[in-house]
Amino acid sequence: MELAKKVRGVLQTTPGIADAQPLQEDGLPEIQFTPHSLLTSQYGLTNDVLLNQLAIWVQGDVSNSLSLGDEQIPIRVRLRNARENTPAQLARHGIVVKSNARSGADAFVPLSNLVTIKSGAGASVINRENR
């Protein structure tokens, strides 16, 4: 770590070098959902609808806002401990899907039937040029 600080100091004083900063090698932890397209379509779900529901499930949803003078503060509603769920815990949950008109009853489908869930790592840095 000390060597990285020295190298960064040299780079920051070198003409023509911009944005000299250390890069984190590992990405941020994330849970990755991969839909089983054939199964989701059998339940009348599209991948977009399913993944949007899962995002709301894990991250919550801004349902309203609080007005303080001229400022609007968003209110995010989410499930208790939703961000602390492991892939195995999430797989045990389920989604209620609309059934066909004949039976009239909705169906509870385990999430593990609709998606593959695994732990992964997102990008640690996204560099953009000409922005």
N, CA, C and O atoms as a GROMACS GRO file, in nm:
protein
  524
    1MET      N    1   0.082  -0.119   0.000
    1MET     CA    2   0.000   0.000   0.000
    1MET      C    3   0.087   0.126   0.000
    1MET      O    4   0.055   0.225  -0.065
    2GLU      N    5   0.196   0.120   0.071
    2GLU     CA    6   0.287   0.235   0.078
    2GLU      C    7   0.351   0.261  -0.058
    2GLU      O    8   0.367   0.376  -0.098
    3LEU      N    9   0.386   0.154  -0.128
    3LEU     CA   10   0.445   0.168  -0.261
    3LEU      C   11   0.344   0.231  -0.357
    3LEU      O   12   0.381   0.315  -0.439
    4ALA      N   13   0.216   0.191  -0.347
    4ALA     CA   14   0.112   0.247  -0.433
    4ALA      C   15   0.099   0.397  -0.411
    4ALA      O   16   0.078   0.471  -0.507
    5LYS      N   17   0.110   0.442  -0.287
    5LYS     CA   18   0.102   0.586  -0.256
    5LYS      C   19   0.219   0.661  -0.319
    5LYS      O   20   0.202   0.772  -0.370
    6LYS      N   21   0.338   0.601  -0.315
    6LYS     CA   22   0.456   0.666  -0.374
    6LYS      C   23   0.441   0.676  -0.527
    6LYS      O   24   0.470   0.780  -0.586
    7VAL      N   25   0.396   0.567  -0.588
    7VAL     CA   26   0.379   0.566  -0.734
    7VAL      C   27   0.273   0.669  -0.773
    7VAL      O   28   0.291   0.742  -0.871
    8ARG      N   29   0.164   0.675  -0.699
    8ARG     CA   30   0.059   0.772  -0.729
    8ARG      C   31   0.113   0.914  -0.716
    8ARG      O   32   0.079   1.000  -0.798
    9GLY      N   33   0.194   0.940  -0.615
    9GLY     CA   34   0.254   1.073  -0.599
    9GLY      C   35   0.338   1.113  -0.718
    9GLY      O   36   0.333   1.227  -0.764
   10VAL      N   37   0.418   1.018  -0.770
   10VAL     CA   38   0.501   1.044  -0.888
   10VAL      C   39   0.412   1.069  -1.011
   10VAL      O   40   0.437   1.161  -1.088
   11LEU      N   41   0.310   0.986  -1.029
   11LEU     CA   42   0.222   1.000  -1.144
   11LEU      C   43   0.146   1.133  -1.142
   11LEU      O   44   0.127   1.194  -1.247
   12GLN      N   45   0.103   1.177  -1.025
   12GLN     CA   46   0.027   1.300  -1.015
   12GLN      C   47   0.109   1.423  -1.052
   12GLN      O   48   0.054   1.526  -1.091
   13THR      N   49   0.240   1.413  -1.039
   13THR     CA   50   0.327   1.526  -1.075
   13THR      C   51   0.386   1.514  -1.214
   13THR      O   52   0.463   1.600  -1.256
   14THR      N   53   0.350   1.408  -1.287
   14THR     CA   54   0.401   1.386  -1.421
   14THR      C   55   0.311   1.457  -1.522
   14THR      O   56   0.190   1.433  -1.524
   15PRO      N   57   0.368   1.546  -1.607
   15PRO     CA   58   0.288   1.616  -1.707
   15PRO      C   59   0.220   1.517  -1.802
   15PRO      O   60   0.282   1.419  -1.846
   16GLY      N   61   0.095   1.543  -1.833
   16GLY     CA   62   0.020   1.459  -1.927
   16GLY      C   63  -0.056   1.345  -1.861
   16GLY      O   64  -0.135   1.278  -1.928
   17ILE      N   65  -0.036   1.321  -1.733
   17ILE     CA   66  -0.108   1.215  -1.661
   17ILE      C   67  -0.227   1.278  -1.590
   17ILE      O   68  -0.213   1.379  -1.520
   18ALA      N   69  -0.343   1.219  -1.610
   18ALA     CA   70  -0.465   1.270  -1.545
   18ALA      C   71  -0.532   1.157  -1.467
   18ALA      O   72  -0.522   1.040  -1.503
   19ASP      N   73  -0.598   1.195  -1.360
   19ASP     CA   74  -0.677   1.100  -1.279
   19ASP      C   75  -0.595   0.982  -1.229
   19ASP      O   76  -0.639   0.868  -1.240
   20ALA      N   77  -0.480   1.008  -1.174
   20ALA     CA   78  -0.400   0.900  -1.116
   20ALA      C   79  -0.461   0.861  -0.982
   20ALA      O   80  -0.459   0.938  -0.886
   21GLN      N   81  -0.515   0.741  -0.977
   21GLN     CA   82  -0.574   0.693  -0.853
   21GLN      C   83  -0.566   0.541  -0.850
   21GLN      O   84  -0.566   0.476  -0.955
   22PRO      N   85  -0.560   0.484  -0.730
   22PRO     CA   86  -0.550   0.338  -0.723
   22PRO      C   87  -0.682   0.273  -0.766
   22PRO      O   88  -0.790   0.328  -0.746
   23LEU      N   89  -0.669   0.156  -0.825
   23LEU     CA   90  -0.787   0.080  -0.867
   23LEU      C   91  -0.808  -0.036  -0.772
   23LEU      O   92  -0.713  -0.104  -0.732
   24GLN      N   93  -0.932  -0.059  -0.735
   24GLN     CA   94  -0.965  -0.174  -0.654
   24GLN      C   95  -0.972  -0.294  -0.748
   24GLN      O   96  -1.045  -0.291  -0.847
   25GLU      N   97  -0.898  -0.398  -0.717
   25GLU     CA   98  -0.895  -0.515  -0.805
   25GLU      C   99  -1.026  -0.591  -0.803
   25GLU      O  100  -1.079  -0.626  -0.909
   26ASP      N  101  -1.079  -0.617  -0.685
   26ASP     CA  102  -1.202  -0.693  -0.675
   26ASP      C  103  -1.322  -0.602  -0.694
   26ASP      O  104  -1.321  -0.488  -0.649
   27GLY      N  105  -1.424  -0.653  -0.760
   27GLY     CA  106  -1.546  -0.578  -0.777
   27GLY      C  107  -1.629  -0.580  -0.649
   27GLY      O  108  -1.599  -0.654  -0.555
   28LEU      N  109  -1.733  -0.499  -0.648
   28LEU     CA  110  -1.822  -0.496  -0.534
   28LEU      C  111  -1.909  -0.622  -0.535
   28LEU      O  112  -1.951  -0.667  -0.641
   29PRO      N  113  -1.937  -0.677  -0.417
   29PRO     CA  114  -2.019  -0.799  -0.415
   29PRO      C  115  -2.161  -0.770  -0.462
   29PRO      O  116  -2.217  -0.664  -0.435
   30GLU      N  117  -2.218  -0.867  -0.533
   30GLU     CA  118  -2.355  -0.853  -0.580
   30GLU      C  119  -2.417  -0.991  -0.593
   30GLU      O  120  -2.347  -1.092  -0.601
   31ILE      N  121  -2.548  -0.992  -0.597
   31ILE     CA  122  -2.620  -1.116  -0.622
   31ILE      C  123  -2.664  -1.113  -0.768
   31ILE      O  124  -2.724  -1.016  -0.813
   32GLN      N  125  -2.634  -1.220  -0.839
   32GLN     CA  126  -2.665  -1.225  -0.982
   32GLN      C  127  -2.782  -1.321  -1.006
   32GLN      O  128  -2.780  -1.435  -0.960
   33PHE      N  129  -2.883  -1.273  -1.078
   33PHE     CA  130  -3.001  -1.351  -1.113
   33PHE      C  131  -2.996  -1.380  -1.262
   33PHE      O  132  -2.985  -1.288  -1.343
   34THR      N  133  -3.005  -1.506  -1.300
   34THR     CA  134  -3.011  -1.545  -1.440
   34THR      C  135  -3.144  -1.617  -1.463
   34THR      O  136  -3.163  -1.729  -1.415
   35PRO      N  137  -3.237  -1.553  -1.535
   35PRO     CA  138  -3.370  -1.614  -1.554
   35PRO      C  139  -3.366  -1.737  -1.644
   35PRO      O  140  -3.286  -1.746  -1.737
   36HIS      N  141  -3.453  -1.833  -1.614
   36HIS     CA  142  -3.477  -1.948  -1.700
   36HIS      C  143  -3.591  -1.908  -1.793
   36HIS      O  144  -3.709  -1.922  -1.759
   37SER      N  145  -3.557  -1.859  -1.910
   37SER     CA  146  -3.655  -1.798  -2.001
   37SER      C  147  -3.772  -1.890  -2.034
   37SER      O  148  -3.887  -1.844  -2.039
   38LEU      N  149  -3.745  -2.017  -2.056
   38LEU     CA  150  -3.853  -2.108  -2.092
   38LEU      C  151  -3.953  -2.123  -1.977
   38LEU      O  152  -4.074  -2.122  -1.998
   39LEU      N  153  -3.901  -2.137  -1.855
   39LEU     CA  154  -3.990  -2.153  -1.739
   39LEU      C  155  -4.066  -2.024  -1.708
   39LEU      O  156  -4.185  -2.028  -1.678
   40THR      N  157  -3.997  -1.910  -1.714
   40THR     CA  158  -4.066  -1.784  -1.684
   40THR      C  159  -4.178  -1.759  -1.783
   40THR      O  160  -4.284  -1.708  -1.746
   41SER      N  161  -4.156  -1.794  -1.910
   41SER     CA  162  -4.262  -1.771  -2.010
   41SER      C  163  -4.380  -1.864  -1.987
   41SER      O  164  -4.494  -1.828  -2.019
   42GLN      N  165  -4.356  -1.982  -1.931
   42GLN     CA  166  -4.467  -2.074  -1.900
   42GLN      C  167  -4.558  -2.016  -1.792
   42GLN      O  168  -4.676  -2.048  -1.786
   43TYR      N  169  -4.502  -1.932  -1.706
   43TYR     CA  170  -4.581  -1.867  -1.601
   43TYR      C  171  -4.634  -1.730  -1.645
   43TYR      O  172  -4.693  -1.658  -1.565
   44GLY      N  173  -4.612  -1.695  -1.772
   44GLY     CA  174  -4.662  -1.569  -1.824
   44GLY      C  175  -4.577  -1.449  -1.783
   44GLY      O  176  -4.625  -1.336  -1.786
   45LEU      N  177  -4.452  -1.474  -1.746
   45LEU     CA  178  -4.362  -1.366  -1.706
   45LEU      C  179  -4.259  -1.342  -1.815
   45LEU      O  180  -4.213  -1.436  -1.880
   46THR      N  181  -4.223  -1.216  -1.834
   46THR     CA  182  -4.108  -1.185  -1.919
   46THR      C  183  -3.988  -1.168  -1.829
   46THR      O  184  -4.002  -1.145  -1.709
   47ASN      N  185  -3.869  -1.178  -1.886
   47ASN     CA  186  -3.748  -1.157  -1.807
   47ASN      C  187  -3.745  -1.017  -1.746
   47ASN      O  188  -3.703  -1.000  -1.632
   48ASP      N  189  -3.789  -0.917  -1.824
   48ASP     CA  190  -3.790  -0.779  -1.773
   48ASP      C  191  -3.878  -0.764  -1.651
   48ASP      O  192  -3.838  -0.703  -1.552
   49VAL      N  193  -3.998  -0.820  -1.657
   49VAL     CA  194  -4.091  -0.810  -1.544
   49VAL      C  195  -4.033  -0.883  -1.422
   49VAL      O  196  -4.036  -0.830  -1.311
   50LEU      N  197  -3.982  -1.002  -1.444
   50LEU     CA  198  -3.927  -1.081  -1.334
   50LEU      C  199  -3.808  -1.011  -1.269
   50LEU      O  200  -3.803  -0.998  -1.146
   51LEU      N  201  -3.713  -0.965  -1.350
   51LEU     CA  202  -3.594  -0.902  -1.294
   51LEU      C  203  -3.627  -0.768  -1.228
   51LEU      O  204  -3.563  -0.730  -1.130
   52ASN      N  205  -3.725  -0.696  -1.281
   52ASN     CA  206  -3.769  -0.572  -1.217
   52ASN      C  207  -3.828  -0.602  -1.079
   52ASN      O  208  -3.801  -0.530  -0.983
   53GLN      N  209  -3.908  -0.708  -1.068
   53GLN     CA  210  -3.964  -0.748  -0.939
   53GLN      C  211  -3.854  -0.786  -0.841
   53GLN      O  212  -3.860  -0.751  -0.723
   54LEU      N  213  -3.754  -0.858  -0.889
   54LEU     CA  214  -3.644  -0.899  -0.801
   54LEU      C  215  -3.563  -0.778  -0.754
   54LEU      O  216  -3.521  -0.774  -0.639
   55ALA      N  217  -3.542  -0.681  -0.842
   55ALA     CA  218  -3.471  -0.560  -0.803
   55ALA      C  219  -3.546  -0.485  -0.694
   55ALA      O  220  -3.486  -0.437  -0.598
   56ILE      N  221  -3.677  -0.474  -0.709
   56ILE     CA  222  -3.758  -0.408  -0.607
   56ILE      C  223  -3.752  -0.487  -0.477
   56ILE      O  224  -3.747  -0.430  -0.368
   57TRP      N  225  -3.754  -0.617  -0.488
   57TRP     CA  226  -3.748  -0.705  -0.373
   57TRP      C  227  -3.620  -0.682  -0.293
   57TRP      O  228  -3.625  -0.673  -0.170
   58VAL      N  229  -3.507  -0.672  -0.361
   58VAL     CA  230  -3.378  -0.658  -0.294
   58VAL      C  231  -3.348  -0.513  -0.257
   58VAL      O  232  -3.302  -0.486  -0.146
   59GLN      N  233  -3.373  -0.418  -0.349
   59GLN     CA  234  -3.335  -0.279  -0.329
   59GLN      C  235  -3.446  -0.193  -0.272
   59GLN      O  236  -3.420  -0.084  -0.221
   60GLY      N  237  -3.569  -0.240  -0.280
   60GLY     CA  238  -3.683  -0.159  -0.239
   60GLY      C  239  -3.730  -0.072  -0.354
   60GLY      O  240  -3.680  -0.081  -0.466
   61ASP      N  241  -3.830   0.012  -0.324
   61ASP     CA  242  -3.888   0.096  -0.428
   61ASP      C  243  -3.922   0.231  -0.367
   61ASP      O  244  -3.967   0.239  -0.252
   62VAL      N  245  -3.901   0.336  -0.443
   62VAL     CA  246  -3.938   0.470  -0.397
   62VAL      C  247  -4.088   0.484  -0.422
   62VAL      O  248  -4.133   0.497  -0.536
   63SER      N  249  -4.164   0.483  -0.313
   63SER     CA  250  -4.309   0.483  -0.327
   63SER      C  251  -4.371   0.621  -0.312
   63SER      O  252  -4.483   0.644  -0.357
   64ASN      N  253  -4.300   0.712  -0.249
   64ASN     CA  254  -4.354   0.844  -0.222
   64ASN      C  255  -4.238   0.936  -0.188
   64ASN      O  256  -4.123   0.893  -0.189
   65SER      N  257  -4.267   1.060  -0.158
   65SER     CA  258  -4.163   1.152  -0.115
   65SER      C  259  -4.216   1.241  -0.004
   65SER      O  260  -4.336   1.264   0.009
   66LEU      N  261  -4.123   1.291   0.074
   66LEU     CA  262  -4.154   1.380   0.184
   66LEU      C  263  -4.115   1.521   0.144
   66LEU      O  264  -4.003   1.544   0.098
   67SER      N  265  -4.207   1.614   0.159
   67SER     CA  266  -4.180   1.753   0.123
   67SER      C  267  -4.130   1.829   0.245
   67SER      O  268  -4.199   1.837   0.347
   68LEU      N  269  -4.012   1.884   0.233
   68LEU     CA  270  -3.956   1.973   0.335
   68LEU      C  271  -3.922   2.104   0.268
   68LEU      O  272  -3.815   2.118   0.208
   69GLY      N  273  -4.011   2.200   0.278
   69GLY     CA  274  -3.991   2.327   0.209
   69GLY      C  275  -3.994   2.303   0.059
   69GLY      O  276  -4.092   2.248   0.007
   70ASP      N  277  -3.887   2.343  -0.010
   70ASP     CA  278  -3.877   2.323  -0.155
   70ASP      C  279  -3.814   2.188  -0.190
   70ASP      O  280  -3.804   2.153  -0.308
   71GLU      N  281  -3.771   2.114  -0.090
   71GLU     CA  282  -3.698   1.989  -0.114
   71GLU      C  283  -3.792   1.869  -0.107
   71GLU      O  284  -3.877   1.860  -0.019
   72GLN      N  285  -3.775   1.776  -0.202
   72GLN     CA  286  -3.849   1.650  -0.203
   72GLN      C  287  -3.753   1.538  -0.165
   72GLN      O  288  -3.655   1.513  -0.236
   73ILE      N  289  -3.780   1.470  -0.056
   73ILE     CA  290  -3.695   1.361  -0.009
   73ILE      C  291  -3.766   1.229  -0.040
   73ILE      O  292  -3.875   1.204   0.011
   74PRO      N  293  -3.704   1.144  -0.124
   74PRO     CA  294  -3.769   1.018  -0.161
   74PRO      C  295  -3.778   0.923  -0.042
   74PRO      O  296  -3.688   0.917   0.041
   75ILE      N  297  -3.888   0.849  -0.035
   75ILE     CA  298  -3.909   0.748   0.069
   75ILE      C  299  -3.898   0.611   0.003
   75ILE      O  300  -3.979   0.576  -0.082
   76ARG      N  301  -3.796   0.535   0.044
   76ARG     CA  302  -3.773   0.401  -0.013
   76ARG      C  303  -3.830   0.298   0.083
   76ARG      O  304  -3.798   0.297   0.202
   77VAL      N  305  -3.914   0.210   0.030
   77VAL     CA  306  -3.973   0.102   0.107
   77VAL      C  307  -3.909  -0.028   0.061
   77VAL      O  308  -3.904  -0.057  -0.058
   78ARG      N  309  -3.859  -0.107   0.157
   78ARG     CA  310  -3.799  -0.236   0.121
   78ARG      C  311  -3.825  -0.339   0.229
   78ARG      O  312  -3.863  -0.305   0.341
   79LEU      N  313  -3.804  -0.462   0.194
   79LEU     CA  314  -3.824  -0.572   0.289
   79LEU      C  315  -3.717  -0.566   0.397
   79LEU      O  316  -3.603  -0.527   0.372
   80ARG      N  317  -3.754  -0.607   0.517
   80ARG     CA  318  -3.658  -0.611   0.628
   80ARG      C  319  -3.544  -0.707   0.592
   80ARG      O  320  -3.569  -0.818   0.545
   81ASN      N  321  -3.423  -0.663   0.614
   81ASN     CA  322  -3.302  -0.743   0.591
   81ASN      C  323  -3.288  -0.794   0.447
   81ASN      O  324  -3.219  -0.893   0.423
   82ALA      N  325  -3.352  -0.728   0.352
   82ALA     CA  326  -3.347  -0.775   0.213
   82ALA      C  327  -3.206  -0.775   0.157
   82ALA      O  328  -3.171  -0.863   0.078
   83ARG      N  329  -3.126  -0.680   0.197
   83ARG     CA  330  -2.989  -0.673   0.143
   83ARG      C  331  -2.896  -0.775   0.206
   83ARG      O  332  -2.785  -0.797   0.157
   84GLU      N  333  -2.940  -0.837   0.314
   84GLU     CA  334  -2.855  -0.934   0.384
   84GLU      C  335  -2.883  -1.077   0.340
   84GLU      O  336  -2.818  -1.170   0.389
   85ASN      N  337  -2.977  -1.096   0.250
   85ASN     CA  338  -3.011  -1.230   0.204
   85ASN      C  339  -2.898  -1.291   0.123
   85ASN      O  340  -2.835  -1.223   0.042
   86THR      N  341  -2.874  -1.420   0.145
   86THR     CA  342  -2.778  -1.494   0.064
   86THR      C  343  -2.853  -1.554  -0.054
   86THR      O  344  -2.976  -1.559  -0.052
   87PRO      N  345  -2.782  -1.600  -0.157
   87PRO     CA  346  -2.850  -1.665  -0.268
   87PRO      C  347  -2.938  -1.783  -0.222
   87PRO      O  348  -3.048  -1.801  -0.274
   88ALA      N  349  -2.890  -1.862  -0.127
   88ALA     CA  350  -2.969  -1.976  -0.078
   88ALA      C  351  -3.098  -1.930  -0.010
   88ALA      O  352  -3.203  -1.992  -0.026
   89GLN      N  353  -3.090  -1.821   0.066
   89GLN     CA  354  -3.210  -1.769   0.132
   89GLN      C  355  -3.309  -1.714   0.030
   89GLN      O  356  -3.430  -1.736   0.041
   90LEU      N  357  -3.258  -1.643  -0.070
   90LEU     CA  358  -3.346  -1.588  -0.173
   90LEU      C  359  -3.415  -1.698  -0.254
   90LEU      O  360  -3.531  -1.683  -0.293
   91ALA      N  361  -3.345  -1.808  -0.279
   91ALA     CA  362  -3.401  -1.917  -0.358
   91ALA      C  363  -3.522  -1.979  -0.290
   91ALA      O  364  -3.609  -2.034  -0.357
   92ARG      N  365  -3.530  -1.971  -0.157
   92ARG     CA  366  -3.643  -2.029  -0.084
   92ARG      C  367  -3.768  -1.941  -0.091
   92ARG      O  368  -3.878  -1.989  -0.063
   93HIS      N  369  -3.752  -1.814  -0.128
   93HIS     CA  370  -3.868  -1.726  -0.142
   93HIS      C  371  -3.941  -1.760  -0.271
   93HIS      O  372  -3.895  -1.843  -0.350
   94GLY      N  373  -4.053  -1.697  -0.292
   94GLY     CA  374  -4.128  -1.725  -0.414
   94GLY      C  375  -4.199  -1.601  -0.464
   94GLY      O  376  -4.199  -1.496  -0.401
   95ILE      N  377  -4.258  -1.618  -0.579
   95ILE     CA  378  -4.331  -1.509  -0.645
   95ILE      C  379  -4.472  -1.561  -0.674
   95ILE      O  380  -4.490  -1.675  -0.716
   96VAL      N  381  -4.570  -1.475  -0.651
   96VAL     CA  382  -4.708  -1.510  -0.684
   96VAL      C  383  -4.732  -1.468  -0.828
   96VAL      O  384  -4.712  -1.352  -0.865
   97VAL      N  385  -4.776  -1.563  -0.909
   97VAL     CA  386  -4.804  -1.534  -1.049
   97VAL      C  387  -4.953  -1.556  -1.075
   97VAL      O  388  -5.016  -1.640  -1.012
   98LYS      N  389  -5.005  -1.481  -1.168
   98LYS     CA  390  -5.145  -1.495  -1.207
   98LYS      C  391  -5.164  -1.627  -1.280
   98LYS      O  392  -5.085  -1.663  -1.367
   99SER      N  393  -5.269  -1.697  -1.244
   99SER     CA  394  -5.296  -1.824  -1.310
   99SER      C  395  -5.384  -1.801  -1.432
   99SER      O  396  -5.421  -1.687  -1.463
  100ASN      N  397  -5.416  -1.906  -1.499
  100ASN     CA  398  -5.504  -1.892  -1.615
  100ASN      C  399  -5.648  -1.869  -1.568
  100ASN      O  400  -5.680  -1.890  -1.451
  101ALA      N  401  -5.732  -1.828  -1.657
  101ALA     CA  402  -5.869  -1.789  -1.622
  101ALA      C  403  -5.954  -1.908  -1.576
  101ALA      O  404  -6.051  -1.890  -1.504
  102ARG      N  405  -5.917  -2.029  -1.618
  102ARG     CA  406  -5.999  -2.146  -1.583
  102ARG      C  407  -5.995  -2.177  -1.434
  102ARG      O  408  -6.100  -2.196  -1.372
  103SER      N  409  -5.876  -2.182  -1.375
  103SER     CA  410  -5.868  -2.221  -1.234
  103SER      C  411  -5.901  -2.104  -1.141
  103SER      O  412  -5.957  -2.126  -1.033
  104GLY      N  413  -5.868  -1.982  -1.180
  104GLY     CA  414  -5.900  -1.865  -1.100
  104GLY      C  415  -5.810  -1.843  -0.982
  104GLY      O  416  -5.820  -1.740  -0.916
  105ALA      N  417  -5.720  -1.937  -0.950
  105ALA     CA  418  -5.633  -1.922  -0.834
  105ALA      C  419  -5.493  -1.879  -0.880
  105ALA      O  420  -5.443  -1.924  -0.983
  106ASP      N  421  -5.432  -1.792  -0.801
  106ASP     CA  422  -5.294  -1.753  -0.829
  106ASP      C  423  -5.201  -1.864  -0.782
  106ASP      O  424  -5.238  -1.944  -0.695
  107ALA      N  425  -5.082  -1.869  -0.838
  107ALA     CA  426  -4.986  -1.975  -0.804
  107ALA      C  427  -4.864  -1.914  -0.736
  107ALA      O  428  -4.818  -1.806  -0.773
  108PHE      N  429  -4.812  -1.984  -0.635
  108PHE     CA  430  -4.688  -1.946  -0.568
  108PHE      C  431  -4.577  -2.028  -0.631
  108PHE      O  432  -4.578  -2.151  -0.624
  109VAL      N  433  -4.480  -1.961  -0.692
  109VAL     CA  434  -4.372  -2.030  -0.762
  109VAL      C  435  -4.241  -2.001  -0.690
  109VAL      O  436  -4.204  -1.884  -0.674
  110PRO      N  437  -4.170  -2.105  -0.645
  110PRO     CA  438  -4.040  -2.082  -0.581
  110PRO      C  439  -3.944  -2.012  -0.678
  110PRO      O  440  -3.938  -2.045  -0.796
  111LEU      N  441  -3.871  -1.916  -0.624
  111LEU     CA  442  -3.778  -1.839  -0.705
  111LEU      C  443  -3.674  -1.930  -0.771
  111LEU      O  444  -3.630  -1.903  -0.883
  112SER      N  445  -3.636  -2.037  -0.702
  112SER     CA  446  -3.536  -2.129  -0.758
  112SER      C  447  -3.586  -2.196  -0.886
  112SER      O  448  -3.506  -2.247  -0.964
  113ASN      N  449  -3.719  -2.198  -0.909
  113ASN     CA  450  -3.774  -2.254  -1.033
  113ASN      C  451  -3.763  -2.156  -1.149
  113ASN      O  452  -3.769  -2.197  -1.265
  114LEU      N  453  -3.747  -2.028  -1.120
  114LEU     CA  454  -3.751  -1.926  -1.223
  114LEU      C  455  -3.613  -1.871  -1.261
  114LEU      O  456  -3.592  -1.829  -1.375
  115VAL      N  457  -3.520  -1.871  -1.166
  115VAL     CA  458  -3.389  -1.811  -1.190
  115VAL      C  459  -3.279  -1.894  -1.124
  115VAL      O  460  -3.304  -1.971  -1.031
  116THR      N  461  -3.159  -1.876  -1.174
  116THR     CA  462  -3.040  -1.925  -1.106
  116THR      C  463  -2.985  -1.806  -1.028
  116THR      O  464  -2.970  -1.697  -1.083
  117ILE      N  465  -2.955  -1.828  -0.902
  117ILE     CA  466  -2.907  -1.720  -0.815
  117ILE      C  467  -2.767  -1.756  -0.768
  117ILE      O  468  -2.744  -1.866  -0.718
  118LYS      N  469  -2.674  -1.662  -0.783
  118LYS     CA  470  -2.538  -1.686  -0.733
  118LYS      C  471  -2.475  -1.555  -0.689
  118LYS      O  472  -2.516  -1.447  -0.731
  119SER      N  473  -2.375  -1.568  -0.605
  119SER     CA  474  -2.298  -1.452  -0.562
  119SER      C  475  -2.194  -1.423  -0.669
  119SER      O  476  -2.142  -1.514  -0.734
  120GLY      N  477  -2.165  -1.297  -0.687
  120GLY     CA  478  -2.066  -1.257  -0.784
  120GLY      C  479  -2.005  -1.124  -0.746
  120GLY      O  480  -2.021  -1.078  -0.633
  121ALA      N  481  -1.936  -1.065  -0.839
  121ALA     CA  482  -1.875  -0.935  -0.816
  121ALA      C  483  -1.901  -0.846  -0.937
  121ALA      O  484  -1.883  -0.889  -1.051
  122GLY      N  485  -1.942  -0.724  -0.911
  122GLY     CA  486  -1.965  -0.627  -1.017
  122GLY      C  487  -1.835  -0.558  -1.053
  122GLY      O  488  -1.730  -0.586  -0.995
  123ALA      N  489  -1.843  -0.468  -1.148
  123ALA     CA  490  -1.725  -0.392  -1.190
  123ALA      C  491  -1.676  -0.305  -1.076
  123ALA      O  492  -1.756  -0.242  -1.006
  124SER      N  493  -1.545  -0.301  -1.056
  124SER     CA  494  -1.492  -0.215  -0.949
  124SER      C  495  -1.480  -0.072  -0.997
  124SER      O  496  -1.497   0.022  -0.918
  125VAL      N  497  -1.450  -0.052  -1.125
  125VAL     CA  498  -1.436   0.083  -1.181
  125VAL      C  499  -1.491   0.080  -1.323
  125VAL      O  500  -1.466  -0.014  -1.398
  126ILE      N  501  -1.564   0.183  -1.359
  126ILE     CA  502  -1.610   0.200  -1.496
  126ILE      C  503  -1.551   0.331  -1.547
  126ILE      O  504  -1.590   0.439  -1.501
  127ASN      N  505  -1.459   0.322  -1.640
  127ASN     CA  506  -1.396   0.442  -1.695
  127ASN      C  507  -1.468   0.483  -1.823
  127ASN      O  508  -1.497   0.400  -1.909
  128ARG      N  509  -1.496   0.611  -1.833
  128ARG     CA  510  -1.561   0.664  -1.953
  128ARG      C  511  -1.474   0.775  -2.010
  128ARG      O  512  -1.411   0.851  -1.938
  129GLU      N  513  -1.471   0.781  -2.141
  129GLU     CA  514  -1.394   0.885  -2.207
  129GLU      C  515  -1.487   0.986  -2.275
  129GLU      O  516  -1.599   0.953  -2.313
  130ASN      N  517  -1.439   1.107  -2.288
  130ASN     CA  518  -1.512   1.213  -2.360
  130ASN      C  519  -1.651   1.238  -2.303
  130ASN      O  520  -1.747   1.252  -2.378
  131ARG      N  521  -1.660   1.244  -2.173
  131ARG     CA  522  -1.790   1.274  -2.109
  131ARG      C  523  -1.781   1.407  -2.043
  131ARG      O  524  -1.878   1.453  -1.983
   0.00000   0.00000   0.00000
